[in-house]
Amino acid sequence: MSDFETGVSGYVEAAATVRVFFPVDMRGNPDICCRQCYYFRTSSSSCALNGEICQYPNKYVGASCPLQRVEEI
């Protein structure tokens, strides 16, 4: 077990890659908004990835959204 009583000498960085799939209706219209994201917290209208409040989550993706769209091939 680590002992931090005398302080912290540094940090070890870690990173993660997440994938989110937004629904597309039978006519081919995607519904890309915070409300459809797995990481959207409905109780606080915030993003679980960055902690930011999502404005108009039923219509848009938040301005601080860390997700980058993956183009289809």
N, C-alpha and C positions, 0 to 999 in steps of 0.2 A: 504494500500500500504506500502511496506517495505521502510525503510529509511536507506541507506547505506552511508550517509555522514560521519559518524564516523568510518567506516570500516565494516568488515564482521567477525562475531564471529564464524562461522563454515559453514559446508555444509551438505545438505541432499543428500545421495546417492540414485540413481535410476538405474534400470537395465531394459533391454528389451531383448526379445527373438524374433528373426526373422526367417522366413522360406523361403527358396529359392528352386525352383524346376527346375532342369536342364533337357532339352529335351533328349529323347531317340528315335532313329530312328526305323523304322519298322523291322530292323534286330537285334535290341536289343543293339545297340552301343550308349552309353551315350556321350553327348557333354558337358563335365564339364570343363569350362574355364571362365575366368572373363567376356568375351564378352557376355556370356549367362546369367550372373547374373543380377538380377533386380537392384542391388546396384552399378553396374559399370557405371561410368560417361564417356560416349564416348568423350565428348568435351575435357576432360583433361586426359583421360586414367588413371583415378584414382578410388579408392574405396570410396564410400560414407559412408561406415561404419568406416574405419580407416584413411582415407585421404591419404593413400600411393599410389604411382604411381605403376601401374600394368605393369610388364614386359611381353611382348608377350601375350597380353590378348586374342588373337584369338586362342591360343594353350594351355595355361596353367592357373592354378590358382596361383595368386600371393603368394610369400613367406610369406607375413604378413597377409594372409587371416584369418579372425577370425571365419569363418564358420567351423563347424565340421560335417563330413559326418554322416548321420543317417543310420545305417545298416538296411536293409530290413528284415522283419521277415518271 
